[in-house]
């Protein structure tokens, strides 16, 4: 399938993406992520590997659009204003004053 990322056309298939990501360790996910196999990868890491371009050359949205068209499951970035379960429990128990 022809996908345009950072104004460059790429002929990508699901198999090509799986092959290029084989053996790559996922970085910690801080933004949008994609599930490839059983692993969660940051979309920017996947974009850099499959396009061989610098991460500053494309946006996460372009990679998410291309990977979604290829049939991968992409998840948006977690909201930053949501407290973790540990933080909520600390607040309920009257954690330290801020």
Secondary structure, 3 states (H helix, E strand, C coil): CEEEECCEEEECCHHHHHHHHCCCCCCCCCCCEEEECCEEEEHHHHHHHHHCCCHHHCCHHHHHHHHHHHCCEEECCCCCCCCCHHHHHHHHCCCCCC
